[in-house]
Amino acid sequence: MISRLPQWLIKKSRDNSKLHTVKSILREKGLNTVCESARCPNIAECFSKPTATFMILGDVCTRRCGFCSVGKGYPLQPSDDEPVKIAEVSAKLSLRHVVITSVTRDDLPDKGSWQFVRTINEVRRLNNGITVEVLTPDFSGSVESIRRVAEKKPEIYNHNIETVPRLYKKVRPQADYRRSLELLKLVKYFYPAIITKSGIMVGLGEEKDEVIGVMKDLRNAGCDVLTIGQYLMPTKNNLPVIEYVEPEIFEFYKQEGVKMGFKQVESGPFVRSSYNARMINNKF
């Protein structure tokens, strides 16, 4: 385990006034964001724009991924008014691009897919011209659930592959590498106009050639946009950082991704799955 942050991973201080404003609006509505639950290092920057990645279906996940700080255990039933609250907050913050993600809900018959549908519907109803990005779990591989969300035609359908196959048992013990690739492949096959997107964390002990292998698999699955960022240990209970990847390696991955044919590659120490999501969407 490495404890000391290198210089390139030290965030410059920012004006946090807008951060507190956005947080107060979210608390007022009782909403969750992955920005807070996952302890994202970019939260002050994103909330100051303001942008946010709304996390639906509560804040308790049924899986126990080693990298994630979102609460684990037995979730409550989905909230009926959550979709409209998200739509109202999106309007209040004048968002032009909204990202909707969720905890994994293996306990629900529909794996939470209907809540994605309801949220997309409400966001579009109350926000004319807004673009929508979803960042979904794998829905346990349910084709019906995947297509249910994709049928709403979000501008971007994101599902993170997270790491290399060799590390799945340690990093994502209840997930399946091939199942995640099949999800992306399925969305692109049935809805080719949707921009498909995925993300990788580095610094968990992967080798460079393994990352390149994942990138190739994603392109073969029809993935359009790729994000690559440094894994940072969110709490003492999460997996340790094995390596702080130097900026030159991130640039190498970006150039390799461009050669492979990705439409967009965001690769850098602070890059996260939804980081600058609106800017990425505006390029298409």
C-alpha positions in Angstrom: 0.0 0.0 0.0 1.2 3.5 -0.9 0.2 6.3 1.5 1.9 9.5 0.2 0.2 11.3 -2.7 2.5 12.4 -5.5 2.5 16.1 -6.5 0.2 15.5 -9.6 -2.5 14.1 -7.3 -2.8 17.1 -5.0 -5.9 19.1 -5.8 -5.7 22.9 -5.7 -8.1 24.6 -3.3 -11.3 26.0 -4.7 -14.1 28.3 -3.7 -16.5 26.0 -2.0 -19.5 28.4 -1.7 -21.4 26.8 -4.7 -20.5 23.4 -3.3 -22.5 24.1 -0.1 -25.4 25.6 -2.1 -25.8 22.5 -4.3 -25.4 20.2 -1.2 -28.2 22.1 0.6 -30.6 21.8 -2.4 -29.9 18.0 -2.5 -30.4 17.6 1.3 -33.6 19.6 1.0 -35.0 17.0 -1.5 -33.4 14.0 0.2 -31.4 13.1 -2.9 -28.2 11.1 -3.2 -25.3 11.8 -5.5 -22.5 9.4 -6.4 -20.2 12.4 -6.0 -20.8 12.4 -2.3 -21.4 8.7 -1.7 -18.2 7.6 -3.6 -16.1 10.5 -2.1 -15.1 11.8 -5.5 -12.1 14.2 -5.4 -13.7 16.4 -8.1 -16.9 17.2 -6.1 -16.1 20.9 -5.4 -15.2 21.5 -9.1 -18.3 19.7 -10.4 -20.8 21.2 -7.9 -19.4 24.7 -8.7 -20.4 24.4 -12.4 -23.0 23.2 -11.2 -23.2 19.5 -12.3 -24.1 16.4 -10.4 -24.4 12.7 -10.9 -27.7 11.7 -9.3 -27.7 8.3 -7.6 -31.1 6.7 -7.6 -32.5 3.7 -5.7 -31.2 4.8 -2.4 -27.7 4.8 -1.0 -27.2 1.2 0.0 -25.8 -1.3 -2.5 -26.4 -5.1 -2.6 -22.8 -5.7 -3.8 -19.5 -5.4 -2.0 -17.0 -4.1 -4.5 -13.6 -3.6 -2.9 -13.0 -0.1 -4.4 -16.4 1.5 -3.6 -17.3 3.4 -0.4 -21.1 3.4 -1.1 -22.9 1.7 1.8 -23.5 -2.0 1.6 -26.3 -4.1 3.1 -30.1 -4.4 2.8 -31.7 -1.5 0.9 -35.1 0.1 1.3 -37.8 -0.1 -1.4 -37.3 2.5 -4.1 -38.9 5.9 -3.4 -41.8 6.7 -5.6 -41.1 10.5 -5.6 -37.4 10.2 -6.3 -37.7 10.7 -10.1 -39.7 13.9 -9.9 -37.4 15.3 -7.2 -34.4 14.7 -9.4 -36.3 16.4 -12.3 -37.1 19.4 -10.0 -33.5 19.8 -8.8 -32.2 19.6 -12.4 -34.5 22.4 -13.3 -33.6 24.5 -10.2 -29.9 24.1 -11.0 -30.6 24.8 -14.8 -28.8 21.7 -15.8 -28.4 21.1 -19.5 -26.9 17.6 -19.1 -27.9 15.2 -16.3 -26.2 12.0 -15.3 -28.3 9.3 -13.6 -26.6 6.4 -11.9 -27.6 4.0 -9.1 -26.5 1.5 -6.5 -26.8 -2.1 -7.7 -30.2 -3.6 -6.7 -29.9 -7.4 -7.1 -32.8 -7.7 -4.7 -35.4 -6.2 -7.0 -37.2 -8.3 -9.7 -36.5 -5.6 -12.3 -33.0 -4.9 -10.9 -34.0 -1.2 -10.6 -34.5 -0.6 -14.3 -38.0 0.8 -14.0 -36.7 3.6 -11.7 -34.2 4.6 -14.4 -37.1 4.8 -16.9 -39.3 6.9 -14.5 -36.4 9.2 -13.7 -35.5 9.8 -17.4 -39.2 10.5 -18.2 -39.5 13.0 -15.3 -36.2 14.8 -16.1 -37.3 15.3 -19.7 -40.8 16.3 -18.8 -39.6 19.2 -16.6 -36.4 20.1 -18.5 -36.8 21.0 -22.2 -33.8 20.3 -24.3 -31.8 18.5 -21.5 -29.6 15.6 -22.5 -29.5 12.5 -20.4 -26.6 10.1 -19.5 -27.2 6.9 -17.6 -24.5 5.0 -15.8 -26.2 1.7 -15.0 -25.2 -1.5 -13.1 -25.1 -4.7 -15.1 -28.7 -5.6 -14.1 -27.4 -9.1 -13.4 -27.3 -9.5 -17.2 -31.0 -9.2 -17.7 -31.5 -8.3 -21.4 -35.1 -7.1 -20.6 -33.8 -4.6 -18.0 -31.0 -3.4 -20.2 -33.3 -2.8 -23.1 -35.9 -1.2 -20.9 -33.5 1.6 -20.1 -32.0 1.8 -23.5 -35.4 2.1 -25.1 -35.7 5.5 -23.5 -32.8 6.5 -25.8 -30.6 8.4 -23.3 -28.0 10.3 -25.3 -25.2 8.4 -23.5 -25.4 4.9 -22.0 -22.5 4.3 -19.6 -21.5 1.1 -17.9 -18.1 0.9 -16.3 -15.9 -2.2 -16.8 -13.8 -0.8 -13.9 -10.7 -3.1 -14.0 -8.9 -5.9 -15.9 -10.3 -9.5 -15.8 -7.5 -10.8 -13.6 -8.5 -8.5 -10.8 -12.3 -9.0 -10.9 -12.5 -11.4 -8.0 -10.7 -8.9 -5.8 -12.2 -5.7 -7.1 -15.7 -6.7 -8.3 -16.4 -10.1 -6.8 -20.1 -10.2 -7.7 -19.7 -8.9 -11.2 -18.6 -10.6 -14.4 -16.2 -9.1 -17.0 -17.9 -10.7 -20.0 -21.3 -9.8 -18.8 -20.4 -6.1 -18.7 -19.0 -6.3 -22.2 -22.2 -8.0 -23.4 -24.3 -5.2 -21.9 -22.4 -2.5 -23.9 -22.5 -4.7 -27.0 -26.3 -5.2 -26.6 -27.0 -1.5 -26.3 -25.0 -0.6 -29.3 -26.5 -3.4 -31.4 -30.1 -2.5 -30.7 -29.7 1.3 -30.4 -26.7 2.3 -32.6 -27.4 6.0 -32.3 -26.8 5.9 -28.5 -23.3 6.9 -27.4 -21.9 4.0 -25.4 -19.3 4.7 -22.7 -17.2 2.9 -20.1 -14.5 3.5 -17.6 -11.4 1.9 -16.1 -9.6 2.6 -12.8 -5.8 2.1 -12.7 -3.5 1.7 -9.8 -5.0 -1.5 -8.4 -2.2 -3.8 -9.6 -3.0 -4.1 -13.3 -0.3 -4.4 -16.0 -0.1 -2.0 -18.9 -0.8 -4.7 -21.5 -3.9 -5.8 -19.5 -5.3 -2.3 -19.7 -4.7 -2.2 -23.5 -6.4 -5.6 -23.7 -9.5 -4.2 -21.9 -9.5 -1.2 -24.2 -9.5 -3.5 -27.2 -12.4 -5.6 -25.8 -14.4 -2.4 -25.2 -13.9 -1.3 -28.8 -14.9 -4.7 -30.1 -18.1 -4.4 -28.0 -18.8 -1.1 -29.8 -17.9 1.3 -26.9 -17.6 4.9 -28.2 -16.2 6.8 -25.2 -13.6 5.7 -22.6 -12.6 7.2 -19.3 -9.4 6.2 -17.5 -8.6 7.5 -14.0 -6.4 6.9 -11.0 -8.0 4.7 -8.2 -7.8 6.5 -4.9 -8.7 4.7 -1.7 -11.9 6.4 -0.4 -11.8 4.9 3.1 -9.4 2.7 5.2 -11.8 -0.2 4.6 -11.4 -0.2 0.8 -8.7 -1.8 -1.4 -5.3 -0.2 -1.1 -3.6 1.7 -3.9 -0.9 -0.4 -5.4 0.5 2.3 -7.7 0.1 5.9 -8.5 0.2 6.0 -12.3 2.2 8.8 -13.8 0.6 11.3 -16.1 2.7 10.1 -19.1 1.1 6.7 -18.8 -2.4 8.2 -18.9 -1.4 10.1 -22.0 -0.1 6.8 -23.5 -3.5 5.2 -22.9 -5.3 8.1 -24.5 -3.2 8.0 -27.6 -3.7 4.2 -27.9 -7.4 4.6 -27.5 -7.5 7.2 -30.2 -5.7 4.7 -32.5 -8.2 2.0 -31.7 -11.0 4.2 -32.9 -12.7 5.5 -29.7 -14.6 8.6 -30.5 -13.4 10.2 -27.2 -10.9 9.2 -24.6 -10.6 11.1 -21.3 -7.5 9.8 -19.5 -5.8 11.4 -16.5 -5.3 11.0 -12.7 -8.5 12.9 -11.7 -10.7 11.6 -14.5 -13.8 9.9 -13.3 -16.7 8.2 -15.2 -18.9 11.3 -15.1 -16.2 13.9 -14.9 -16.9 16.7 -17.5 -19.7 14.5 -18.8 -21.5 17.5 -20.4 -18.4 18.5 -22.3 -18.1 15.0 -23.7 -21.7 15.0 -24.7 -21.4 18.3 -26.5 -18.7 16.9 -28.8 -21.2 14.6 -30.5 
